[in-house]
Amino acid sequence: MTTPLKVGIAGYGVVGKRRREVIDARPDLTTVAVCDRTLPGEGTFDDGVRYATRYDRLLEQDLDVLVVCMSNDIAAEVTMAGLGRGLHVFCEKPPGRDLDDIARVVACAGQRPGLKLKYGFNHRYHDSVRDALKLIRSGDLGEVINLRGMYGKSKLISYGQTTWRTERALAGGGILLDQGIHMVDLLRLFAGDFTEIHSVISNDFWNHDVEDNAYALMRTADGKVAMLHSSATQWRHGFRLEMTLSKGAITLSGILSGSKSYGAETMTVAWSAGDDVGDPKEQTTRYNRDPSWADEIAEFADAIRNDQPIVNGSAEEALKTMHLVYRIYCADPQWKARWGLSDDIPVPMAAVGSAP
């Protein structure tokens, strides 16, 4: 068997520990070191894994791969530090606090073409999303006409979480950047890039300096229209993406998650017969397992082993999704002026090449 790639995890909270479970379940990867500011200094766990409180100490270990599960204010810095040490890097979303963060990472990655950089846009790996994408690409339901996406939870931070997500200096943004970025990424996946954007951004309920609701109306160059609602006042947690096509419709409802609070994950497909009086034949599929975490890491490991391009979560795709998030922020003139935001930042697309 090929020697396992040695993995270090920067940020060993809930997500970092879950990533480790998936990594250590694979024969071609093994966790050798972790870091987190909450750990008791430096030392070695009973299982032989080294630990430290600072990421620079983690990077002194003999590593092949770095997994970054840090807060937004430091994620880009740690990602670039890992690339600078010659490591392949997997970083959780979002890529950083703002567009400038990801632009700097992309430029850094462009100088190291032999290294793999992947971002954790985990929802692309849910079976409901993959089945919907396959159906759309088959052409059996015709062309996409419009999309409506809602992703919401009851507050910006859940019980037991630290408060950095409510602090603009650390988080960069609120519910749209933290959770809604997944829906933004899916809208791009299913419809393509949006050229016209209108939005309303609000923090009127929780009154933090980051948004608790974002509403957007967007259109692609070829006329596909998408509506987005990203919410931290959705008292019953919810995920729903409705897509209307010329010959039918696809509705994704619920998403399997660690909290189990977003409802059953289903895909409902409707076929328009033209004479169904608005009540077409439908079929609903329910998904009872979540392969997304394992499949996401599997794709990353395979790209490293076989020197293949990153397909989902590439640096270019992360840059485009982050740019759309900021265009949504800036499409509300009051919100843009209030925080002095700008989406007019040069983005070095050529640094990472073309998407596969």
Buried (B, 14 or more C-beta within 10 A) or exposed (E): EEEBBBBBBBBBBEBBBEBBEBBBEBEBBBBBBBBBEEBEEEEEEEEEBBBBBBBEBBBEBEBBBBBBBBBBBBBBBBBBBBBEBEBBBBBBBBBBBBBBBBBBBBBBBBEBEEBBBBBBBBBBBBBBBBBBBEBBEEEEBEEBBBBBBBBBBBBBBEEEEEEEBBBBEBBBBBBBBBBBBBBBBBBBBBBBEBEEBEBBBBBEEBEBEBBBBBBBBBBBEEEBBBBBBBBBBBEEBBBBBBBBBEBBBBBBBBBBBEEEBBBEBBBBBBBBEEEEEEEBEEEEEEBEEBBBBBBBBBBBBEBBEEEEEBEBBBBBBBBBBBBBBBBBBBBBEEBBEEBEBEBEEEBEBEBBEEEE
